[in-house]
């Protein structure tokens, strides 16, 4: 029942988002060097530091930008990433969400929407948003819905931009699994 409700809600959000979405700036290209940054993040309601250079030492990073914590589409996306976190981890990848929201909001969002499964970073000055070319044309300073998969060498191996939150989870997971398969070859 809960899964059907989430699926129905996701369909409604996707339809509405398609009607009101405005184009955002172009994402970083595949093959580009991912900008390194460090900022406050929250995991399971606890504040910590997220450092991209340190995260990449442990494996690929799925860095997904989202517009606003607790908004309908962003909550659906966070739930979906939370459910898929074990699959990402099985491929050696770490998921990190990031938005313009303050750290207090991220603390709540990390527990309630992300279900204590992955970190969400606060980018109050929009430095990472700008560095990753993830800004919203409609709302300057806030992020568009853009996801990157970054290999441990710091190169962008996949980028996805679009209003469908579920598509971000599905496509980044496929990219991570393909990366892992290439590592075994």
C-alpha positions as CSV (number, residue, x, y, z in Angstrom):
1,X,0.0,0.0,0.0
2,X,2.8,2.5,1.0
3,X,4.8,1.7,-2.1
4,X,1.7,2.2,-4.3
5,X,1.1,5.6,-2.6
6,X,4.7,6.7,-3.1
7,X,4.5,5.6,-6.8
8,X,1.2,7.5,-7.4
9,X,2.6,10.5,-5.6
10,X,5.8,10.3,-7.7
11,X,3.6,10.3,-10.9
12,X,1.7,13.3,-9.8
13,X,4.9,15.2,-8.9
14,X,6.5,14.3,-12.2
15,X,3.5,15.5,-14.2
16,X,3.4,18.8,-12.2
17,X,7.2,19.3,-12.5
18,X,7.1,18.9,-16.2
19,X,4.5,21.6,-16.5
20,X,6.3,24.2,-14.3
21,X,10.0,23.3,-14.8
22,X,12.3,25.8,-16.3
23,X,15.5,24.8,-17.9
24,X,18.6,25.0,-15.8
25,X,22.2,25.6,-16.6
26,X,24.1,22.8,-18.4
27,X,25.6,20.2,-16.1
28,X,29.3,19.3,-16.0
29,X,30.2,17.1,-18.9
30,X,31.1,13.5,-18.5
31,X,34.9,13.3,-18.3
32,X,35.2,16.7,-16.5
33,X,37.2,16.9,-13.3
34,X,34.7,17.2,-10.4
35,X,35.3,20.2,-8.2
36,X,36.5,19.4,-4.7
37,X,34.7,21.0,-1.8
38,X,34.1,20.7,1.9
39,X,31.0,21.7,3.8
40,X,28.7,20.8,6.7
41,X,26.5,17.8,6.2
42,X,24.1,15.7,8.3
43,X,23.7,12.0,8.7
44,X,21.1,10.5,10.9
45,X,20.5,14.0,12.4
46,X,24.1,14.5,13.4
47,X,26.2,17.3,11.9
48,X,29.5,16.2,10.4
49,X,31.9,17.5,7.7
50,X,31.6,16.3,4.1
51,X,34.9,16.5,2.2
52,X,34.7,15.4,-1.5
53,X,38.4,14.5,-1.7
54,X,38.1,12.3,1.4
55,X,34.9,10.7,0.1
56,X,36.5,9.8,-3.2
57,X,39.3,7.9,-1.4
58,X,36.6,5.4,-0.4
59,X,35.1,4.9,-3.9
60,X,32.7,6.6,-6.3
61,X,30.4,9.3,-5.1
62,X,26.9,9.8,-6.3
63,X,26.4,13.6,-5.7
64,X,22.8,14.7,-6.3
65,X,21.7,18.3,-6.1
66,X,18.1,19.0,-5.1
67,X,16.1,22.2,-4.9
68,X,14.5,22.2,-1.4
69,X,14.4,19.9,1.5
70,X,10.9,18.7,2.4
71,X,9.4,19.7,-0.9
72,X,7.4,17.0,-2.5
73,X,9.7,15.9,-5.3
74,X,12.8,16.2,-3.1
75,X,11.3,14.1,-0.4
76,X,10.3,11.4,-2.9
77,X,13.9,11.5,-4.3
78,X,15.4,11.2,-0.8
79,X,13.1,8.2,0.0
80,X,14.1,6.5,-3.2
81,X,17.9,7.1,-2.7
82,X,17.4,5.8,0.9
83,X,15.9,2.6,-0.3
84,X,18.6,2.2,-2.9
85,X,21.5,3.0,-0.6
86,X,22.3,-0.7,0.0
87,X,22.6,-1.3,-3.7
88,X,24.9,1.7,-4.1
89,X,27.0,0.5,-1.2
90,X,27.2,-3.0,-2.8
91,X,28.9,-1.3,-5.7
92,X,31.2,0.6,-3.5
93,X,29.5,4.0,-3.9
94,X,28.5,6.6,-1.4
95,X,25.3,8.7,-1.9
96,X,25.4,12.4,-0.9
97,X,22.6,14.9,-1.4
98,X,23.2,18.6,-1.5
99,X,21.1,21.7,-1.5
100,X,21.0,25.4,-0.5
101,X,19.2,24.5,2.7
102,X,20.8,25.4,6.1
103,X,22.4,22.7,8.3
104,X,19.5,22.6,10.8
105,X,17.1,21.8,8.0
106,X,19.5,19.1,6.7
107,X,19.7,17.5,10.2
108,X,15.9,16.9,10.1
109,X,15.9,16.0,6.4
110,X,18.7,13.4,6.9
111,X,16.6,11.5,9.5
112,X,13.1,12.0,8.2
113,X,13.4,11.9,4.4
114,X,16.8,10.2,4.0
115,X,15.9,7.7,6.7
116,X,19.4,7.9,8.2
117,X,20.8,6.1,5.1
118,X,23.0,8.8,3.6
119,X,24.4,12.3,4.2
120,X,22.9,15.5,3.0
121,X,25.2,18.5,2.7
122,X,24.3,22.1,3.2
123,X,25.5,24.6,0.6
124,X,24.2,27.9,2.0
125,X,26.5,30.1,-0.1
126,X,25.8,28.0,-3.2
127,X,29.5,27.5,-3.8
128,X,29.2,23.8,-4.7
129,X,26.0,24.5,-6.7
130,X,28.0,27.0,-8.8
131,X,31.1,24.9,-9.1
132,X,29.0,21.9,-10.4
133,X,26.9,24.2,-12.7
134,X,23.9,22.9,-10.9
135,X,22.1,26.2,-10.4
136,X,18.4,26.8,-11.1
137,X,17.7,29.4,-13.8
138,X,14.3,29.9,-12.2
139,X,15.6,30.4,-8.6
140,X,19.1,31.7,-8.5
141,X,21.2,30.4,-5.6
142,X,19.2,27.2,-5.4
143,X,20.0,23.9,-7.1
144,X,18.3,22.2,-10.0
145,X,17.7,18.5,-9.9
146,X,21.1,17.3,-11.2
147,X,22.9,14.1,-10.3
148,X,26.5,13.2,-10.9
149,X,28.5,9.9,-10.5
150,X,32.1,10.7,-9.8
151,X,34.8,8.1,-10.0
152,X,37.5,7.8,-7.3
153,X,39.9,9.6,-9.7
154,X,37.6,12.7,-9.5
155,X,36.3,12.4,-13.1
156,X,32.5,12.7,-13.8
157,X,31.5,9.4,-15.3
158,X,27.7,10.2,-15.5
159,X,25.5,13.3,-15.3
160,X,21.7,13.4,-15.3
161,X,19.5,16.4,-15.2
162,X,15.7,16.3,-15.1
163,X,12.6,16.8,-13.1
164,X,11.8,13.1,-12.5
165,X,13.3,12.2,-9.0
166,X,13.0,8.5,-9.5
167,X,14.9,8.6,-12.8
168,X,17.9,10.1,-10.9
169,X,18.1,7.1,-8.6
170,X,17.6,4.5,-11.3
171,X,20.1,6.1,-13.8
172,X,22.9,6.8,-11.2
173,X,22.6,3.3,-9.9
174,X,23.0,1.9,-13.4
175,X,26.0,4.1,-13.9
176,X,27.6,3.0,-10.7
177,X,27.0,-0.7,-11.5
178,X,28.5,-0.3,-15.0
179,X,31.5,1.4,-13.4
180,X,32.0,-1.4,-11.0
181,X,31.7,-4.0,-13.8
182,X,34.4,-2.2,-15.8
183,X,36.7,-2.3,-12.7
184,X,36.5,-6.1,-12.7
185,X,37.5,-6.4,-16.4
